[in-house]
Amino acid sequence: MQSPLQHLLTEISGRVNPSECTTIATAAAEAARHCLEVPSFADVAAVLLATNVQVCAADEEHVLSCKQRGTAAFGRAQYKQAAQLFSEATRYCDELSSTDYGAVLAARLYCNRALCLTKMQPPRLQEALQDSSAAIACDPTFPKAWYRRACAARALGTVAGPVVLQDARRALQLLQQAAQDTSAAAALVAELEAEQEASEGASTAGGTGSGTSNRHSAAAPAAAALAATAAGSASANGYAATGKLSEGALVPAGADSAAALRLLLQAAGQQLAVAESEEAGRGLVAAASLAAGQDVAQDQPFAHALTKEGRRQVCATCMARLADVAAPFYCRHCPMPSYCSAACRAADPYHQPGGAECGRPWAALLPAEALAALRLARRMAALGERHPAAQQVAALGTHFQELDPSDAAQLAALAAVTHATWQRAVLESAAARAAAGQLPGGGAAHAGSAAGEEAGEEAEEALLSCVTVEAVLSALCRFQINGLAVVPSQRRGSEDRLALALYPVASLMNHSCLPNVAVRFEGSKLIVRTVEAVPAGQPLLHCYGPQAGEMTTPQRQRLLRAQYYFTCRCRACSPAPVQLESPAAAGLKCPSFGGSDGSAGRCAGAVQPPCSVAAGVLHRYQLSAGTGACTACGARLVMDRWQEQQLPELQAAAEAQAAAVAALAQQDRQQQQAGPAAGAAVQQAIRTLRQCLRQRQQHLHPHNLLLGSTHDALAHAWHLAGNHEAAAQHLRHSLAILAHSYPPASTAVAFQQRQLAETLRLAAAAASAATAAAAEAFLCEARQADEAAEAVLQLHFGPEARDR
Ligand SMILES: C[S@@+](CC[C@H](N)C(=O)[O-])C[C@H]1O[C@@H](n2cnc3c(N)ncnc32)[C@H](O)[C@@H]1O
């Protein structure tokens, strides 16, 4: 069933005249015209723009309950749990911090969390320092906040002594004023003064100049560092901490786009250049010879939007993993974004007070690609054409002309709805502000100026006139063919996508099914690493999705055309492709392989059904079209028999495997949440998968990747059943099949080797004392598999290979 939003998009696109979809401008105008006319727009907009999403609205009772439970957990020395409860309370409490009472409460919560962080093993001092600064920012009269900061800074040892002493003295002074216990603070001040005297004595004795001048020079940068921590001014993701979109260098007025490109390339890496080729247009090339296994470029997104999964897992600004953060920060005004630090919260231009994305669900309910495109259009308009990255993004190709009219109308409808929703959000918050008697400030923003980059509603209002539906549609097209999915590792499933992002330099990289570079992400930073030596002047090519070995050439080409609208001419696809691919990977057994009669002299060749078989049928069974004759002996497929008997059996095997895999996934979840999986369900899945394997083995060539997938599913099932030895046996089979299809040094094979090594270790651990020799053999095989995998993964991912 369609959601109301999908229904609205279908309704609008159904009204768009396909003959008007020949250019972005005409399609956008058509969709914009129909968008507001469609009656259901008002209903959908009401949901998208509802303000009741503010579940963070001040809820004092919840704050106090979390604080109380946090204090109790602290009392039981459960510091991690206590920090989590204080975090939960700060999420709500920040909403109160505009009131005196709220600010006082927030300061206590940050201070308590800072103490938990210092007690954790190992202590999280940097985060404790940040929390005590946050506490000071909320309530500068709170002595404990100054005391905690002094303690954290001293333990860290990265902040100069005089600054730490300043904090400790401040704490002491406030305690004295409030007539509270001063003993701990007084002791700290005394210790710090003694340390300082000793260090002054040492430096005077060493004849390095007067103590006073030394003190000042040391304190100044350190004080600035602390002040920066307090204000949260670290820069992340290319955004300045104030929530402004970072300016970066401007291209001088009148300079050409080549100057903009030079500036960008310099920032991304010293060994890069851009060259144009007939087959693939512009592309990144090596400016000098590059060795294999070298990080050669890095890039930060020009625009990005988190997916639903990403909102749960990573910081909205820098995409650091929230699981690694002991003390997260939340938007002060709505429940949507989480941050790894106060600095990242301050740097999010889309969640500043009054911002159009903050406090309303539309930004989370629209597809991530639509929000990413809107952000791209807003940022381009805000930065103006003298910004090098904006210039480069504007020069990226769009594929609108290649879309079929109904897809073009759908995309235009999405652009129109996204634009109209944003426009309403901006206008509604402006109206609310006016009703509350808040007049616009003096610094109204203008596109292209530094002020134009300001976040918040005044800047959004200024952008209303420059960000049109046409600009959003054009941004959507740019994102579709130039954007990248940010993933936590090289796993490619859509469920792993954390964000969609457009990288100004990396978007210049062309595709190869047999790439010479690998791309990885550290938070939002994209890193390009060579996986083979690249001579000077040669293109740097990464893989947009389908790799050689993973699919046949026609399958890869179909996918690239459907997703990126080009016919790939890489070295694995060109008319004389590098000899990688055996027809066996997606082929059937040779008809003269023999039946069940065990006849000798079987042919080991493969046969692919002839092109006359409907493409849909081939696609469904993941087979590729060929000549219908065996590649080795020329024997022809008997089409009637194949269609009447083999095809239905293959279909039954595919369906049964899909059902068994789904059942295993459910058992897996159950095992993770509540202990052992149900034995009967797993045994049933094993029986089904064995039957699939027999059917597939009967018809498919032994190197067909589909057989590998059945072995993988069986390995999973045996793993759940606790029989790691049987699981390892299936993984060995699957590895052998992968090794036939994938090029050498491929990560797909390496990840499989790693999985085999883990399974073998489990099998060794489960082996009884009576089978010590078997256990040793498993461990020996595991070591070999690990070594082979490490060599490849290091090449692709560098030192982080171990974490993958
Ligand atoms: C992300 S952009 C790469 C930069 C692009 N070449 C440019 O000039 O802006 C992707 C586009 O480059 C082209 N392209 C990339 N790899 C290609 C390949 N292997 N064969 C043909 N065209 C390719 C296609 O037009 C594709 O849509």
The ligand as an ORCA input file, in Angstrom:
! r2SCAN-3c Opt
* xyz 0 1
  C      30.514     10.816    -10.854
  S      30.588     11.332    -12.485
  C      32.284     11.281    -12.850
  C      32.764     12.584    -13.422
  C      32.284     12.817    -14.823
  N      33.053     12.041    -15.767
  C      32.338     14.293    -15.176
  O      32.811     14.620    -16.274
  O      31.846     15.112    -14.403
  C      29.859      9.945    -13.270
  C      29.713     10.043    -14.763
  O      30.966      9.880    -15.435
  C      30.839      9.058    -16.595
  N      31.567      7.789    -16.378
  C      32.134      7.381    -15.220
  N      32.744      6.192    -15.377
  C      32.561      5.793    -16.638
  C      32.941      4.638    -17.385
  N      33.620      3.633    -16.844
  N      32.570      4.550    -18.684
  C      31.849      5.565    -19.256
  N      31.455      6.690    -18.599
  C      31.800      6.811    -17.298
  C      29.349      8.807    -16.732
  O      28.820      9.796    -17.555
  C      28.839      8.950    -15.331
  O      27.467      9.290    -15.268
*
